[in-house]
Amino acid sequence: MAEVPTSKLGLKRSGLALTVLLLALVSTVAYSLHERSVARQAAAQNAQIAAALQQTHSEIETLTTKLNAMSAPLPAPVQAKPEASRNRERLASVRVRPQAMHVRRAEDRRWERVQSQLSEQGKQIESTRSDLANTRTELQGSIARSHEELVLLQKKGERNYYEFDLVKSKQFQRDGPLGIRLRKANVKHQYADLQLMVDDADLTKKHVNLYEPVMFYTADGAEPAELVINSISKDHIRGYISEPKYRRSELAAMTATQSDTANPPAAASVAYSRKKLPAPQ
């Protein structure tokens, strides 16, 4: 096998190195040219965008100037009225003045009547308000807001009191002169819907507020009975019922007894008058 001379090998290696260097140089030049082209394109786009923004800004300023000019108030033209027009206006004002004075006087009389009516109605409203306040005070004085206040009312001995403690149910609970059934208890607004059984009559009472007295008459009641709720919770209420201490029939019987005691029967008085006295000694 023949050996390659050393000089030829060195030349080949040198040629390869030059080739590699040339390729690297060409690649570097090509990349630089590409970067320059990209930079020029970006600069051109930026210039276009800046020009568009400048044009838009100029258009906005122009529109703003036009809008300001349009919104500015126009000066009112000053025109001198002819002498004939001024004379006609004076004559018209002179003619209309008596009629305007007549209308004003009529309106004044109407206004005085309205004021008088309003004043009278105000007095009536104030009187009614005072009566309601007095009635409310009297009612509040006889309403028990707790068990302790109910005990104090019982000690007065003027009425009979029955406490109730109800939960929401479909059954009636008998307390005193009536049966009660709780249908709904509204804790937020503090009211309850009730169903009452009064003398075999089924009654519905809606929106009974806390401490609001509900009055009703029974068949034998001389005065109205009263129902008061003094506690409202979820599906649960507490309160009491009060009724007159004596029924109408009991008062009639007591009246008859007192009348009999004051006026004895005629037969008894005759027998007493006919009683024989002992003969004198």
C-alpha positions as CSV (number, residue, x, y, z in Angstrom):
1,M,0.0,0.0,0.0
2,A,1.4,3.4,-1.0
3,E,1.8,6.1,1.6
4,V,0.4,9.6,1.1
5,P,3.0,12.3,1.3
6,T,2.9,14.5,4.3
7,S,2.8,17.7,2.3
8,K,-0.4,16.6,0.5
9,L,-2.1,15.8,3.8
10,G,-1.3,19.3,5.1
11,L,-2.7,20.9,1.9
12,K,-5.9,18.9,2.2
13,R,-6.3,19.9,5.9
14,S,-5.7,23.6,5.1
15,G,-8.3,23.4,2.3
16,L,-10.9,22.0,4.7
17,A,-10.2,24.7,7.3
18,L,-10.5,27.4,4.6
19,T,-13.8,26.0,3.5
20,V,-15.2,25.9,7.0
21,L,-14.1,29.5,7.6
22,L,-15.6,30.6,4.3
23,L,-18.9,28.9,5.2
24,A,-18.9,30.6,8.7
25,L,-18.2,33.9,7.1
26,V,-21.0,33.5,4.6
27,S,-23.4,32.5,7.3
28,T,-22.4,35.5,9.5
29,V,-22.9,37.9,6.6
30,A,-26.2,36.4,5.7
31,Y,-27.5,36.6,9.3
32,S,-26.4,40.2,9.5
33,L,-28.2,41.1,6.3
34,H,-31.3,39.4,7.6
35,E,-31.2,41.3,10.9
36,R,-30.7,44.6,9.1
37,S,-33.7,43.8,6.9
38,V,-35.9,43.0,10.0
39,A,-34.7,46.2,11.7
40,R,-35.6,48.3,8.7
41,Q,-39.1,46.7,8.5
42,A,-39.7,47.3,12.2
43,A,-38.6,50.9,11.9
44,A,-40.9,51.4,8.9
45,Q,-43.8,50.0,10.8
46,N,-43.1,52.2,13.9
47,A,-43.0,55.2,11.6
48,Q,-46.3,54.3,10.1
49,I,-47.9,53.8,13.5
50,A,-46.5,57.1,14.8
51,A,-47.9,58.9,11.7
52,A,-51.3,57.3,12.2
53,L,-51.4,58.3,15.9
54,Q,-50.4,61.8,15.0
55,Q,-53.1,62.0,12.4
56,T,-55.7,60.6,14.9
57,H,-54.6,63.1,17.5
58,S,-55.0,66.0,15.0
59,E,-58.5,64.8,14.1
60,I,-59.5,64.6,17.7
61,E,-58.3,68.2,18.4
62,T,-60.3,69.4,15.3
63,L,-63.5,67.6,16.5
64,T,-63.1,69.0,20.0
65,T,-62.7,72.6,18.6
66,K,-65.9,72.1,16.5
67,L,-67.9,70.8,19.4
68,N,-66.8,73.6,21.7
69,A,-67.8,76.1,19.0
70,M,-71.2,74.4,18.6
71,S,-71.9,74.2,22.3
72,A,-71.1,77.9,23.0
73,P,-74.3,80.0,23.5
74,L,-75.1,82.3,20.7
75,P,-75.5,86.0,21.6
76,A,-79.1,87.1,21.4
77,P,-79.8,89.5,18.7
78,V,-80.8,92.9,20.0
79,Q,-83.7,94.3,17.9
80,A,-85.3,97.5,18.6
81,K,-89.1,97.3,18.7
82,P,-90.9,99.8,16.7
83,E,-93.0,102.5,18.4
84,A,-96.3,101.1,17.1
85,S,-95.5,97.7,18.6
86,R,-94.7,99.2,22.0
87,N,-97.9,101.2,22.0
88,R,-100.0,98.1,21.2
89,E,-98.3,96.2,24.2
90,R,-99.1,99.1,26.5
91,L,-102.8,99.1,25.4
92,A,-103.0,95.4,25.9
93,S,-101.5,95.6,29.4
94,V,-104.0,98.3,30.3
95,R,-106.9,96.2,29.0
96,V,-105.8,93.0,30.7
97,R,-105.0,94.6,34.1
98,P,-108.6,94.9,35.4
99,Q,-109.4,91.3,34.4
100,A,-106.2,90.1,36.1
101,M,-107.1,91.9,39.3
102,H,-110.6,90.4,39.3
103,V,-109.1,86.9,38.8
104,R,-106.6,87.5,41.6
105,R,-109.3,88.6,44.0
106,A,-111.3,85.4,43.2
107,E,-108.3,83.3,43.7
108,D,-107.6,85.0,47.0
109,R,-111.1,84.2,48.2
110,R,-110.8,80.6,47.2
111,W,-107.4,80.4,48.9
112,E,-108.9,81.8,52.1
113,R,-111.7,79.2,52.0
114,V,-109.2,76.4,51.4
115,Q,-107.1,77.6,54.3
116,S,-110.1,77.8,56.6
117,Q,-111.1,74.2,55.6
118,L,-107.6,73.0,56.2
119,S,-107.5,74.6,59.6
120,E,-110.8,73.0,60.6
121,Q,-109.6,69.6,59.4
122,G,-106.4,70.1,61.3
123,K,-108.3,70.7,64.5
124,Q,-110.4,67.6,64.0
125,I,-107.3,65.5,63.3
126,E,-105.6,66.8,66.4
127,S,-108.7,66.1,68.5
128,T,-108.9,62.6,67.1
129,R,-105.2,62.0,67.7
130,S,-105.6,63.2,71.3
131,D,-108.6,60.8,71.8
132,L,-106.5,57.9,70.3
133,A,-103.6,58.7,72.5
134,N,-105.8,58.7,75.6
135,T,-107.4,55.4,74.6
136,R,-104.0,53.9,73.9
137,T,-102.8,55.0,77.3
138,E,-105.8,53.4,79.0
139,L,-105.4,50.2,77.1
140,Q,-101.6,50.1,77.8
141,G,-102.4,50.5,81.5
142,S,-104.5,47.3,81.4
143,I,-102.2,45.2,79.3
144,A,-99.7,42.8,80.9
145,R,-96.4,42.4,79.1
146,S,-95.1,39.6,81.3
147,H,-96.3,37.0,83.8
148,E,-95.4,39.4,86.7
149,E,-97.6,42.2,85.3
150,L,-100.4,39.7,84.8
151,V,-100.2,38.7,88.5
152,L,-100.6,42.3,89.4
153,L,-103.7,42.6,87.3
154,Q,-105.1,39.5,88.9
155,K,-104.6,41.0,92.3
156,K,-106.9,43.8,91.4
157,G,-109.7,41.3,91.2
158,E,-111.6,43.1,88.4
159,R,-111.4,40.4,85.8
160,N,-110.5,36.7,85.4
161,Y,-107.2,35.9,83.6
162,Y,-106.2,32.8,81.7
163,E,-102.6,32.4,80.4
164,F,-101.9,30.4,77.3
165,D,-98.8,28.8,75.8
166,L,-99.3,27.7,72.2
167,V,-97.3,26.0,69.5
168,K,-98.3,25.8,65.8
169,S,-100.9,23.1,65.6
170,K,-104.2,22.0,63.9
171,Q,-105.9,21.4,67.3
172,F,-107.7,24.0,69.4
173,Q,-106.6,24.7,72.9
174,R,-109.3,25.7,75.4
175,D,-108.3,28.7,77.6
176,G,-111.0,30.5,79.4
177,P,-114.0,31.5,77.3
178,L,-112.6,30.5,73.9
179,G,-110.5,28.0,72.0
180,I,-107.3,29.1,70.3
181,R,-105.2,27.6,67.5
182,L,-101.9,29.1,66.3
183,R,-101.7,29.1,62.5
184,K,-98.5,31.2,61.9
185,A,-96.0,33.1,64.0
186,N,-93.9,35.8,62.2
187,V,-90.8,36.5,64.4
188,K,-89.3,39.2,62.2
189,H,-92.4,41.4,62.1
190,Q,-93.7,40.2,65.5
191,Y,-97.3,39.2,64.6
192,A,-99.3,35.9,64.6
193,D,-102.3,34.5,62.7
194,L,-104.9,32.9,65.0
195,Q,-108.0,30.8,64.7
196,L,-110.5,31.3,67.5
197,M,-113.5,29.3,68.6
198,V,-116.0,31.7,70.4
199,D,-119.4,30.3,71.4
200,D,-119.1,27.6,68.7
201,A,-118.3,30.2,66.1
202,D,-115.0,29.7,64.1
203,L,-113.2,33.1,63.7
204,T,-109.9,33.9,62.0
205,K,-107.7,36.8,63.2
206,K,-104.7,37.6,61.0
207,H,-101.7,39.8,61.8
208,V,-102.3,40.1,65.5
209,N,-99.4,42.2,66.6
210,L,-97.4,41.9,69.8
211,Y,-99.2,43.6,72.8
212,E,-102.2,44.4,70.5
213,P,-105.4,43.7,72.4
214,V,-108.0,41.7,70.5
215,M,-111.5,42.3,72.0
216,F,-114.6,40.2,71.4
217,Y,-118.0,39.6,73.0
218,T,-119.3,36.3,74.3
219,A,-123.0,35.4,74.4
220,D,-123.2,35.8,78.2
221,G,-120.5,38.5,78.6
222,A,-121.5,41.8,80.1
223,E,-118.2,43.4,78.9
224,P,-115.8,42.3,76.1
225,A,-113.2,39.7,76.6
226,E,-109.6,40.5,75.6
227,L,-106.8,38.5,74.1
228,V,-103.2,39.7,74.3
229,I,-100.0,38.1,72.9
230,N,-96.9,39.1,74.9
231,S,-94.3,36.8,73.4
232,I,-93.7,35.6,69.8
233,S,-91.0,33.1,68.8
234,K,-90.7,30.5,66.0
235,D,-94.0,28.6,65.8
236,H,-94.7,29.6,69.4
237,I,-96.6,32.3,71.2
238,R,-97.5,33.1,74.8
239,G,-100.1,35.4,76.2
240,Y,-103.3,35.6,78.1
241,I,-107.1,36.0,77.9
242,S,-109.1,38.2,80.3
243,E,-112.9,38.3,80.7
244,P,-115.3,40.1,83.1
245,K,-115.3,38.6,86.6
246,Y,-119.1,38.1,86.4
247,R,-121.3,37.1,83.5
248,R,-124.5,38.8,82.5
249,S,-126.6,36.0,84.0
250,E,-124.7,36.1,87.3
251,L,-125.1,39.9,87.5
252,A,-128.9,39.5,86.9
253,A,-129.1,36.9,89.6
254,M,-127.2,39.1,92.1
255,T,-129.4,42.0,91.2
256,A,-132.6,39.9,91.8
257,T,-131.2,38.7,95.2
258,Q,-130.4,42.2,96.4
259,S,-133.9,43.3,95.3
260,D,-135.6,40.5,97.2
261,T,-133.6,41.3,100.4
262,A,-134.5,45.0,100.2
263,N,-138.2,44.4,99.5
264,P,-139.6,41.3,101.4
265,P,-142.8,39.6,100.0
266,A,-146.2,41.2,100.8
267,A,-147.5,38.0,102.5
268,A,-144.8,38.1,105.1
269,S,-145.5,41.8,105.9
270,V,-149.3,41.0,106.3
271,A,-148.6,38.1,108.6
272,Y,-146.3,40.3,110.7
273,S,-148.9,43.0,111.0
274,R,-151.6,40.4,112.1
275,K,-149.5,39.1,115.0
276,K,-151.4,39.1,118.2
277,L,-150.0,41.1,121.1
278,P,-150.2,39.8,124.7
279,A,-153.1,41.1,126.8
280,P,-152.1,43.9,129.2
281,Q,-151.8,43.0,132.9
